[in-house]
Amino acid sequence: MRIYIRKLAVIVCITSFTTIILLSVIRKDESPEWLKRYEKPKFPRPIPHAGYVQEQNIYKFMTEDSDLSPFFVPHINWTLAKQLDQYLFDLNILEMISKECPINETLRQFWKNSIGKVVPERDSWEKFYADIGNCDVYRDEEVVENLLNDLTKLPLKSVSIMDGGTQVKLIFTFENDQQAVFKPMRYGRDYESDPNHFYFGDFERHNAEIATFHMDKILGFRRAVPTVGRIVNLTSDLLGKAEKRLAKTFFISPAKNLCFVSKCDYYCDTTHAICGTPDTREGSVQVFLPDESSVPRKHIKSLYRRTYSKQNQIAEWQRNMNYCQESVKTTSYFAHGRTLLDLVDLHVMDYLIGNQDRHHFEVFSIFSNTPSYSLHLDNGRALIWQDGL
């Protein structure tokens, strides 16, 4: 009996091993068909926009013997490229910078020379205004540092709603009766915008204004308005000093935090309320420029603005590589002087900070003898989802 059981066990083992071997051979021969049922679906990678070059591929696009991306077929005249390289090597950049705007006339000097007016310089605001020039917004580092310190620490006298604009902005009036605009924090610093959201639909970032001020300074432009961060107490700083319209929008959230919604075109509702933790909130404070009644400015529509359309998302300048030659240089405003180069400066900075919302720019029009630079204002939609640029 034991012999029969052993024989039966051997037969079962041999049969099992034989079956496994045969099945593996069959599966190997039919693997392409068999595996297709279990593979994860593979979706084709979207083709990048013609003007988009991945950061990691920038260098290899500029070398003659490299594996080029199938999405980017460069047409490089290497003779011309070498000539440009030699031309740039021979340039004295520092000497050119000194010649770009040889005489910087400040508002202090302009008013004294034109109408004999002596401008007051009683606080950091007035000192900053007096130093605004026809070459740049500021030059004296000490004046700007004192202004930033006051924007951060000076007690508030009153808080009101800033009318106009799509999102929450408040006007801070300080104890010296000077004013600044406050943008509350909406996102954390490491939050990336959803790539499915349109650039005109996202919240503005308070830290984008702060970062742009420092980036502009590092690049040597000095055309951005001084901006600094400040933590405010929603109870004592805002609600306690808010105008009646603003005070009515405050409430206590289910989490027992103090919140407000203010009034604006978009996102000023309970769903998008700005809440403290429990009653403090960070934001950016940006000094106001001088009133336009005394220091007038021109508001110019950018020729490189986006379409702001869900149906037609590609603007003419994104399709036409000859757009600058055909449409920009033929415009009287950009045909002469420094204006086109200033526009290049502005968009270089926009690229570095990731700003996709440059629809207008402003220039001082008080300095009549010299063409003024473009001011680097309204940078709240920078530092967004970078792969979407």
RODO-2510 file (C-alpha; in nm, 4 decimals, decimal comma):
residues 389
     n   res          X          Y          Z
     1     m     0,0000     0,0000     0,0000
     2     r     0,2844     0,2359     0,0869
     3     i     0,4513     0,1577    -0,2475
     4     y     0,1369     0,2583    -0,4392
     5     i     0,1132     0,5887    -0,2485
     6     r     0,4764     0,6729    -0,3275
     7     k     0,4282     0,5897    -0,6962
     8     l     0,1132     0,8017    -0,7067
     9     a     0,2941     1,0976    -0,5458
    10     v     0,5798     1,0738    -0,7976
    11     i     0,3346     1,0643    -1,0893
    12     v     0,1478     1,3715    -0,9569
    13     c     0,4725     1,5678    -0,9168
    14     i     0,5949     1,4771    -1,2663
    15     t     0,2575     1,5719    -1,4163
    16     s     0,2532     1,9079    -1,2333
    17     f     0,6073     2,0040    -1,3375
    18     t     0,5380     1,9036    -1,6982
    19     t     0,2218     2,1163    -1,7056
    20     i     0,4034     2,4185    -1,5633
    21     i     0,6853     2,3899    -1,8198
    22     l     0,4399     2,3577    -2,1102
    23     l     0,2383     2,6573    -1,9930
    24     s     0,5497     2,8733    -1,9581
    25     v     0,6589     2,7855    -2,3123
    26     i     0,3152     2,8695    -2,4494
    27     r     0,3046     3,2006    -2,2579
    28     k     0,6531     3,2885    -2,3850
    29     d     0,5517     3,2339    -2,7454
    30     e     0,2321     3,4346    -2,7033
    31     s     0,3738     3,7004    -2,4677
    32     p     0,2947     4,0066    -2,6815
    33     e    -0,0733     3,9150    -2,7031
    34     w    -0,0951     3,7845    -2,3487
    35     l     0,0725     4,0845    -2,1866
    36     k    -0,1428     4,3394    -2,3678
    37     r    -0,4381     4,2493    -2,1482
    38     y    -0,2471     4,3329    -1,8301
    39     e    -0,0344     4,6312    -1,9325
    40     k    -0,1337     4,9749    -1,8091
    41     p    -0,2662     5,1971    -2,0878
    42     k    -0,0019     5,4290    -2,2321
    43     f    -0,1142     5,7730    -2,3385
    44     p     0,0883     5,9705    -2,5935
    45     r     0,2878     6,2557    -2,4454
    46     p     0,1489     6,5938    -2,5544
    47     i     0,3649     6,7802    -2,8034
    48     p     0,5138     7,0920    -2,6391
    49     h     0,4288     7,4343    -2,7707
    50     a     0,6661     7,5580    -3,0404
    51     g     0,8025     7,8263    -2,8113
    52     y     0,8574     7,5938    -2,5172
    53     v     1,1992     7,4419    -2,4511
    54     q     1,2515     7,2174    -2,1516
    55     e     1,5062     7,3584    -1,9104
    56     q     1,7208     7,0463    -1,9090
    57     n     1,7519     7,0554    -2,2893
    58     i     1,8559     7,4168    -2,3340
    59     y     2,2291     7,3454    -2,3529
    60     k     2,2122     7,0671    -2,6083
    61     f     2,0069     7,2834    -2,8423
    62     m     2,3024     7,5200    -2,8599
    63     t     2,5649     7,2604    -2,9570
    64     e     2,6364     7,1463    -3,3107
    65     d     2,6830     6,7748    -3,2403
    66     s     2,3953     6,6766    -3,0144
    67     d     2,0857     6,4609    -3,0138
    68     l     1,8120     6,7130    -3,0769
    69     s     1,4608     6,6776    -2,9427
    70     p     1,2105     6,5580    -3,2056
    71     f     0,9835     6,8440    -3,0949
    72     f     1,2403     7,1138    -3,1639
    73     v     1,4150     7,1445    -3,4984
    74     p     1,6512     7,4417    -3,4733
    75     h     1,7760     7,6303    -3,7741
    76     i     2,1014     7,7763    -3,6468
    77     n     2,3377     7,9759    -3,8618
    78     w     2,6602     7,8807    -3,6848
    79     t     2,8616     8,1446    -3,8691
    80     l     2,6257     8,4126    -3,7404
    81     a     2,6250     8,2560    -3,3919
    82     k     3,0052     8,2770    -3,3737
    83     q     2,9960     8,6380    -3,4933
    84     l     2,7449     8,7240    -3,2202
    85     d     2,9601     8,5487    -2,9617
    86     q     3,2636     8,7521    -3,0669
    87     y     3,0556     9,0713    -3,0684
    88     l     2,9324     9,0110    -2,7134
    89     f     3,2855     8,9242    -2,5988
    90     d     3,4129     9,2605    -2,7215
    91     l     3,1358     9,4613    -2,5528
    92     n     3,2073     9,6643    -2,2417
    93     i     2,8800     9,6104    -2,0580
    94     l     2,9621     9,8376    -1,7636
    95     e     3,0448    10,1240    -1,9973
    96     m     2,7204    10,0701    -2,1879
    97     i     2,5182    10,0738    -1,8643
    98     s     2,6646    10,4104    -1,7693
    99     k     2,5647    10,5495    -2,1104
   100     e     2,2124    10,4043    -2,1059
   101     c     2,0795    10,6861    -1,8887
   102     p     2,3687    10,9275    -1,8261
   103     i     2,1689    11,1897    -1,6343
   104     n     1,9219    11,0735    -1,3713
   105     e     1,6875    11,3624    -1,2946
   106     t     1,4854    11,3006    -0,9787
   107     l     1,1429    11,4441    -0,8984
   108     r     1,3179    11,6620    -0,6398
   109     q     1,5370    11,8163    -0,9110
   110     f     1,2609    11,8279    -1,1735
   111     w     1,0178    12,0292    -0,9617
   112     k     1,2894    12,2623    -0,8389
   113     n     1,4189    12,3308    -1,1917
   114     s     1,0788    12,3550    -1,3625
   115     i     0,8577    12,5412    -1,1134
   116     g     1,0938    12,6222    -0,8273
   117     k     0,9064    12,3899    -0,5897
   118     v     1,0868    12,2311    -0,2958
   119     v     0,9370    11,8897    -0,2189
   120     p     0,8865    11,7958     0,1475
   121     e     1,0894    11,5043     0,2876
   122     r     0,9329    11,4575     0,6296
   123     d     0,9130    11,0757     0,6300
   124     s     1,0392    10,7713     0,4387
   125     w     0,7510    10,7940     0,1883
   126     e     0,8294    11,1513     0,0865
   127     k     1,2028    11,0795     0,0687
   128     f     1,1309    10,7826    -0,1584
   129     y     0,9016    10,9912    -0,3810
   130     a     1,1591    11,2705    -0,4074
   131     d     1,4231    11,0216    -0,5299
   132     i     1,2122    10,8752    -0,8135
   133     g     1,4049    10,9530    -1,1304
   134     n     1,3805    10,9334    -1,5066
   135     c     1,6304    10,6415    -1,5077
   136     d     1,4895    10,4243    -1,2289
   137     v     1,2464    10,4254    -0,9367
   138     y     1,5116    10,4421    -0,6651
   139     r     1,8872    10,4492    -0,6082
   140     d     1,9455    10,5330    -0,2427
   141     e     1,9512    10,1998    -0,0564
   142     e     1,9142    10,3635     0,2851
   143     v     1,5946    10,5420     0,1826
   144     v     1,4419    10,2164     0,0582
   145     e     1,5485    10,0210     0,3681
   146     n     1,3877    10,2803     0,5952
   147     l     1,0704    10,2673     0,3875
   148     l     1,0537     9,8859     0,4025
   149     n     1,1055     9,8991     0,7783
   150     d     0,8161    10,1446     0,8168
   151     l     0,5900     9,9325     0,5948
   152     t     0,6592     9,6379     0,8247
   153     k     0,6393     9,7986     1,1684
   154     l     0,4525    10,1289     1,1548
   155     p     0,1150    10,1129     1,3388
   156     l    -0,2007    10,1299     1,1294
   157     k    -0,4477    10,4166     1,1557
   158     s    -0,7244    10,2764     0,9340
   159     v    -0,7948     9,9986     0,6829
   160     s    -1,0267    10,0239     0,3820
   161     i    -1,1241     9,8270     0,0726
   162     m    -0,9293     9,9070    -0,2431
   163     d    -1,1932     9,9399    -0,5135
   164     g    -1,1307     9,7871    -0,8550
   165     g    -0,9358     9,4769    -0,9385
   166     t    -1,0363     9,1145    -0,9413
   167     q    -0,9134     9,0083    -0,5967
   168     v    -0,8886     9,1216    -0,2356
   169     k    -0,6713     9,4277    -0,1814
   170     l    -0,6809     9,6562     0,1193
   171     i    -0,5535    10,0095     0,1670
   172     f    -0,3445    10,0548     0,4793
   173     t    -0,3310    10,4089     0,6155
   174     f    -0,0471    10,4413     0,8655
   175     e    -0,0207    10,6704     1,1645
   176     n     0,1766    10,9210     0,9521
   177     d    -0,1207    10,9340     0,7068
   178     q     0,0819    10,7644     0,4312
   179     q    -0,0672    10,4662     0,2493
   180     a     0,0191    10,1258     0,1029
   181     v    -0,1686     9,8349    -0,0549
   182     f    -0,2004     9,5056     0,1340
   183     k    -0,2459     9,1694    -0,0425
   184     p    -0,3290     8,8832     0,1977
   185     m    -0,1718     8,5409     0,1621
   186     r    -0,3806     8,2928    -0,0366
   187     y    -0,1282     8,0158    -0,1075
   188     g     0,1621     7,8659     0,0788
   189     r     0,5028     7,9354    -0,0728
   190     d     0,5493     7,5803    -0,2015
   191     y     0,2028     7,5461    -0,3578
   192     e     0,2015     7,4985    -0,7361
   193     s    -0,0960     7,6120    -0,9395
   194     d    -0,3110     7,3477    -1,1029
   195     p    -0,1951     7,3199    -1,4687
   196     n    -0,5607     7,2850    -1,5712
   197     h    -0,6399     7,6334    -1,4401
   198     f    -0,6157     7,9334    -1,6699
   199     y    -0,3624     8,2010    -1,5793
   200     f    -0,6427     8,4557    -1,5413
   201     g    -0,8396     8,2388    -1,2988
   202     d    -0,5904     8,1735    -1,0199
   203     f    -0,5412     8,3630    -0,6978
   204     e    -0,2662     8,6206    -0,6828
   205     r     0,0304     8,5363    -0,4614
   206     h     0,1384     8,7848    -0,1996
   207     n     0,4988     8,6584    -0,2004
   208     a     0,5212     8,7050    -0,5790
   209     e     0,5159     9,0823    -0,5301
   210     i     0,7907     9,0576    -0,2673
   211     a     1,0080     8,8233    -0,4758
   212     t     0,9668     9,0415    -0,7859
   213     f     1,0901     9,3481    -0,6005
   214     h     1,4092     9,1645    -0,5034
   215     m     1,4525     9,0018    -0,8467
   216     d     1,4169     9,3413    -1,0143
   217     k     1,6810     9,4796    -0,7799
   218     i     1,9211     9,1886    -0,8433
   219     l     1,8882     9,2373    -1,2196
   220     g     1,9802     9,6030    -1,1748
   221     f     1,6544     9,7393    -1,3196
   222     r     1,5257     9,9145    -1,0036
   223     r     1,1859     9,9672    -1,1646
   224     a     0,9737     9,7658    -0,9204
   225     v     0,7958     9,9293    -0,6293
   226     p     0,9281     9,8507    -0,2771
   227     t     0,7290     9,5614    -0,1280
   228     v     0,7716     9,3726     0,1979
   229     g     0,5962     9,1027     0,3984
   230     r     0,3973     9,1772     0,7123
   231     i     0,2012     8,9626     0,9578
   232     v    -0,1191     9,1358     1,0678
   233     n    -0,3597     9,0635     1,3497
   234     l    -0,7072     9,0387     1,1987
   235     t    -0,8668     9,1469     1,5264
   236     s    -0,6601     9,4483     1,6287
   237     d    -0,5002     9,5562     1,2981
   238     l    -0,7888     9,4961     1,0573
   239     l    -1,1290     9,4561     1,2250
   240     g    -1,0543     9,7130     1,4932
   241     k    -0,9558     9,9747     1,2329
   242     a    -1,1657     9,8687     0,9340
   243     e    -1,4097    10,0944     0,7544
   244     k    -1,7761     9,9959     0,7896
   245     r    -1,7934     9,8233     0,4472
   246     l    -1,4996     9,6001     0,5322
   247     a    -1,6002     9,5350     0,8938
   248     k    -1,9354     9,3917     0,7796
   249     t    -1,7572     9,1101     0,5929
   250     f    -1,5842     8,9641     0,9025
   251     f    -1,7124     8,6420     1,0601
   252     i    -1,6034     8,3460     1,2745
   253     s    -1,5424     8,0228     1,0820
   254     p    -1,6578     7,6764     1,2007
   255     a    -1,2954     7,6219     1,3097
   256     k    -1,3288     7,9299     1,5368
   257     n    -1,0891     8,1405     1,3278
   258     l    -1,1543     8,5038     1,2386
   259     c    -1,2197     8,5492     0,8640
   260     f    -1,3221     8,8191     0,6178
   261     v    -1,4174     8,8321     0,2489
   262     s    -1,3952     9,2048     0,1593
   263     k    -1,5401     9,3172    -0,1766
   264     c    -1,3948     9,2581    -0,5238
   265     d    -1,4881     9,1239    -0,8680
   266     y    -1,3927     8,7605    -0,7994
   267     y    -1,3327     8,5355    -0,4998
   268     c    -1,4893     8,7708    -0,2463
   269     d    -1,7349     8,5270    -0,0900
   270     t    -1,7542     8,2911     0,2048
   271     t    -1,6148     8,0024    -0,0020
   272     h    -1,2960     8,1995    -0,0661
   273     a    -1,2707     8,3747     0,2699
   274     i    -0,9369     8,4844     0,4140
   275     c    -0,8941     8,3388     0,7616
   276     g    -0,6451     8,3820     1,0410
   277     t    -0,4824     8,1143     1,2561
   278     p    -0,6674     8,1957     1,4737
   279     d    -0,6521     8,5678     1,3968
   280     t    -0,3126     8,6376     1,2346
   281     r    -0,2416     8,6422     0,8622
   282     e     0,0598     8,7117     0,6458
   283     g     0,0506     8,9401     0,3443
   284     s     0,2509     9,1770     0,1256
   285     v     0,2602     9,5530     0,1781
   286     q     0,3516     9,7639    -0,1245
   287     v     0,4021    10,1373    -0,1125
   288     f     0,1749    10,3471    -0,3316
   289     l     0,3344    10,5451    -0,6105
   290     p     0,2783    10,9231    -0,5993
   291     d    -0,0739    11,0307    -0,6892
   292     e    -0,1251    11,0572    -1,0648
   293     s    -0,2623    11,4079    -1,0282
   294     s     0,0871    11,5259    -0,9310
   295     v     0,3035    11,2604    -1,1004
   296     p     0,1093    11,1436    -1,4082
   297     r     0,1601    10,8005    -1,5648
   298     k     0,0649    10,6470    -1,8986
   299     h    -0,1142    10,3102    -1,9013
   300     i    -0,0099    10,1144    -2,2106
   301     k    -0,1598     9,7887    -2,3344
   302     s     0,1107     9,5285    -2,3884
   303     l     0,1491     9,4004    -2,7437
   304     y     0,2580     9,0682    -2,5908
   305     r    -0,0487     9,0153    -2,3744
   306     r    -0,2236     8,6790    -2,3584
   307     t    -0,5619     8,6196    -2,5239
   308     y    -0,7558     8,5769    -2,1960
   309     s    -0,9847     8,3423    -2,3868
   310     k    -1,0735     7,9777    -2,3267
   311     q    -1,1522     7,9199    -2,6945
   312     n    -0,8582     8,1003    -2,8560
   313     q    -0,5616     8,0367    -2,6268
   314     i    -0,2722     8,1133    -2,8647
   315     a    -0,2039     8,4808    -2,9313
   316     e    -0,0652     8,6146    -3,2583
   317     w     0,2806     8,6726    -3,1083
   318     q     0,2934     8,3055    -3,0064
   319     r     0,2245     8,1897    -3,3638
   320     n     0,4097     8,4427    -3,5755
   321     m     0,7891     8,4435    -3,5371
   322     n     0,8026     8,7730    -3,7320
   323     y     0,5571     8,9423    -3,4964
   324     c     0,8149     9,1832    -3,3499
   325     q     0,9325     9,2992    -3,6917
   326     e     0,5848     9,3259    -3,8411
   327     s     0,3685     9,4459    -3,5514
   328     v     0,5871     9,5872    -3,2724
   329     k     0,8631     9,7818    -3,4442
   330     t     0,6093     9,9401    -3,6785
   331     t     0,4157    10,0839    -3,3824
   332     s     0,5136    10,4462    -3,3256
   333     y     0,5577    10,4077    -2,9494
   334     f     0,8148    10,1277    -2,9886
   335     a     0,9820    10,2524    -3,3063
   336     h     1,2245    10,4916    -3,1366
   337     g     1,4223    10,5315    -2,8162
   338     r     1,4539    10,2870    -2,5297
   339     t     1,0930    10,1655    -2,5106
   340     l     1,1414     9,8394    -2,7019
   341     l     1,4516     9,7500    -2,4992
   342     d     1,2636     9,8280    -2,1780
   343     l     0,9874     9,5945    -2,2947
   344     v     1,2498     9,3222    -2,3432
   345     d     1,3757     9,3859    -1,9875
   346     l     1,0215     9,3595    -1,8546
   347     h     0,9534     9,0270    -2,0243
   348     v     1,2916     8,8816    -1,9265
   349     m     1,1937     8,9468    -1,5674
   350     d     0,8439     8,8044    -1,6277
   351     y     1,0017     8,4853    -1,7598
   352     l     1,2278     8,4509    -1,4565
   353     i     0,9438     8,5000    -1,2073
   354     g     0,6907     8,2995    -1,4097
   355     n     0,4442     8,5847    -1,4669
   356     q     0,1853     8,5060    -1,7361
   357     d    -0,0424     8,8025    -1,6685
   358     r     0,1348     9,1001    -1,8229
   359     h    -0,1549     9,2718    -1,9998
   360     h    -0,0553     9,6359    -1,9351
   361     f     0,2428     9,8345    -1,8184
   362     e     0,2854    10,1908    -1,6974
   363     v     0,5408    10,4659    -1,7527
   364     f     0,5927    10,8028    -1,5870
   365     s     0,4935    11,0841    -1,8209
   366     i     0,6136    11,3748    -1,6072
   367     f     0,9714    11,3666    -1,7398
   368     s     0,8963    11,5249    -2,0765
   369     n     1,2531    11,5642    -2,2035
   370     t     1,3458    11,1957    -2,1845
   371     p     1,1496    10,8760    -2,2625
   372     s     1,0608    10,7014    -1,9387
   373     y     1,1112    10,3357    -1,8458
   374     s     0,8339    10,0815    -1,7964
   375     l     0,7399    10,0297    -1,4325
   376     h     0,7435     9,6696    -1,3109
   377     l     0,4004     9,6633    -1,1464
   378     d     0,1246     9,4062    -1,0893
   379     n     0,3227     9,0847    -1,0441
   380     g     0,0768     8,8927    -0,8274
   381     r     0,0343     8,6054    -1,0725
   382     a     0,4009     8,5113    -1,0746
   383     l     0,5632     8,2042    -0,9147
   384     i     0,2974     7,9776    -1,0655
   385     w     0,3137     7,6317    -1,2255
   386     q     0,6418     7,6672    -1,4172
   387     d     0,5916     7,3874    -1,6722
   388     g     0,2996     7,5812    -1,8145
   389     l     0,5091     7,8779    -1,9273
***
